[in-house]
Amino acid sequence: MTEDKDWDSMTYEEKNRELYYRQKQLLADFLKRGAISQAQHDKSLHDLTVKMGIIGEEK
């Protein structure tokens, strides 16, 4: 990820990818803590991936 890079200096694509990874981690945390089921996690991750246009990152 781009934690050491200043947000303001990031491109639109870099910001989108960073937001995607943050959301992906949040879904993983929810799953780990039992807040959502595996099916909910998988559906949400799929939908997030499609809506953000991220290719090859779902797994």
Backbone bond lengths (Angstrom), bond angles and torsions (degrees), N, CA, C in turn:
res aa  C-N    CA-C-N  psi(-1)  N-CA   C-N-CA  omega(-1)  CA-C   N-CA-C  phi
1 M - - - 1.445 - - 1.520 110.54 -
2 T 1.297 114.67 -179.14 1.463 119.98 -173.09 1.525 111.54 -113.44
3 E 1.324 117.65 44.79 1.460 120.82 -176.60 1.520 112.95 -63.60
4 D 1.319 117.58 -31.31 1.451 119.88 -177.77 1.527 113.06 -85.98
5 K 1.301 117.41 -6.05 1.462 121.69 -179.08 1.529 109.65 -94.25
6 D 1.304 117.10 134.13 1.451 122.18 -179.88 1.528 110.66 -65.18
7 W 1.318 115.86 129.97 1.461 121.70 -177.15 1.527 112.05 -54.64
8 D 1.294 117.09 -41.35 1.467 121.36 -177.72 1.530 113.05 -65.37
9 S 1.308 116.82 -25.22 1.460 119.70 -178.88 1.528 112.63 -91.24
10 M 1.328 116.64 -2.67 1.460 120.20 -179.07 1.524 111.04 -80.19
11 T 1.316 115.48 149.99 1.460 120.02 175.25 1.527 109.18 -76.99
12 Y 1.309 115.72 167.56 1.464 121.46 177.19 1.527 110.63 -56.74
13 E 1.329 117.20 -44.07 1.461 121.89 -179.40 1.531 111.49 -65.17
14 E 1.323 116.95 -40.07 1.462 120.56 178.41 1.530 111.02 -65.16
15 K 1.317 115.83 -40.48 1.469 119.40 177.63 1.521 110.88 -64.02
16 N 1.323 117.08 -43.24 1.460 120.14 178.69 1.521 111.48 -61.70
17 R 1.318 116.73 -43.05 1.464 120.04 179.79 1.532 109.99 -64.81
18 E 1.312 117.34 -41.78 1.470 121.37 178.33 1.531 110.19 -61.62
19 L 1.320 116.88 -45.78 1.464 120.28 177.96 1.518 111.20 -61.81
20 Y 1.324 116.49 -39.26 1.462 120.78 177.52 1.529 110.58 -59.77
21 Y 1.332 116.89 -48.24 1.464 120.17 -179.45 1.525 112.14 -63.82
22 R 1.318 117.40 -36.16 1.468 120.39 177.63 1.532 110.76 -65.78
23 Q 1.321 115.99 -43.94 1.468 120.07 179.06 1.528 110.96 -66.21
24 K 1.324 116.16 -39.47 1.466 121.11 178.19 1.531 110.16 -61.19
25 Q 1.335 116.30 -42.88 1.463 120.29 178.61 1.522 111.14 -66.38
26 L 1.314 117.14 -38.47 1.459 120.78 177.89 1.532 111.04 -61.81
27 L 1.322 116.63 -43.24 1.463 120.09 176.26 1.530 111.12 -61.31
28 A 1.326 117.12 -41.86 1.468 121.00 178.30 1.529 110.94 -63.10
29 D 1.328 116.57 -39.68 1.468 120.53 177.95 1.530 111.17 -65.07
30 F 1.329 116.94 -42.73 1.464 120.49 177.29 1.525 110.83 -60.32
31 L 1.321 116.52 -43.04 1.460 121.17 179.58 1.527 110.47 -63.70
32 K 1.314 116.38 -46.07 1.462 121.88 -179.11 1.529 111.82 -59.29
33 R 1.322 116.12 -37.17 1.472 120.43 -177.77 1.534 112.92 -88.84
34 G 1.323 116.45 0.13 1.462 120.14 177.45 1.516 114.09 80.03
35 A 1.316 117.50 14.13 1.460 120.96 -179.54 1.524 111.83 -75.07
36 I 1.335 116.33 -25.58 1.458 121.71 176.35 1.523 108.35 -136.09
37 S 1.326 115.56 158.59 1.462 120.60 178.69 1.529 109.98 -84.01
38 Q 1.322 115.40 168.56 1.466 119.98 176.85 1.524 110.39 -60.65
39 A 1.328 116.51 -40.02 1.466 120.66 179.57 1.534 110.73 -63.69
40 Q 1.334 117.07 -42.61 1.464 120.02 177.75 1.526 110.85 -63.90
41 H 1.309 116.43 -42.17 1.464 121.34 177.99 1.523 110.49 -58.86
42 D 1.329 115.67 -50.90 1.462 120.68 -176.66 1.527 111.44 -61.80
43 K 1.323 116.66 -42.96 1.468 120.62 -179.93 1.532 110.44 -65.67
44 S 1.320 116.30 -45.79 1.470 120.41 -179.46 1.524 111.39 -63.82
45 L 1.333 116.75 -42.13 1.462 120.13 179.02 1.526 110.53 -64.79
46 H 1.316 116.61 -42.38 1.462 120.17 177.85 1.530 110.50 -60.77
47 D 1.329 116.43 -49.01 1.467 120.84 -179.27 1.531 111.42 -61.24
48 L 1.324 116.94 -43.26 1.458 121.82 178.03 1.526 110.59 -60.21
49 T 1.305 115.87 -45.82 1.459 121.43 -178.48 1.522 111.33 -62.01
50 V 1.324 116.26 -44.42 1.465 121.08 -179.77 1.534 110.68 -66.39
51 K 1.328 116.78 -48.96 1.462 120.52 -176.85 1.523 112.92 -63.45
52 M 1.329 116.62 -33.04 1.456 119.08 -178.92 1.523 112.23 -90.15
53 G 1.330 116.43 -4.53 1.456 120.74 176.38 1.518 113.62 70.14
54 I 1.327 116.45 29.48 1.454 121.53 179.61 1.531 107.75 -87.03
55 I 1.316 116.26 127.59 1.457 120.65 -177.67 1.516 110.46 -108.83
56 G 1.332 115.49 130.09 1.465 120.68 175.18 1.508 115.47 75.15
57 E 1.312 119.86 20.38 1.458 122.79 -176.80 1.522 113.17 -116.05
58 E 1.306 118.03 -0.46 1.454 119.99 -170.13 1.527 113.54 -66.44
59 K 1.280 118.72 -32.16 1.463 120.77 -175.92 1.506 112.07 -83.89
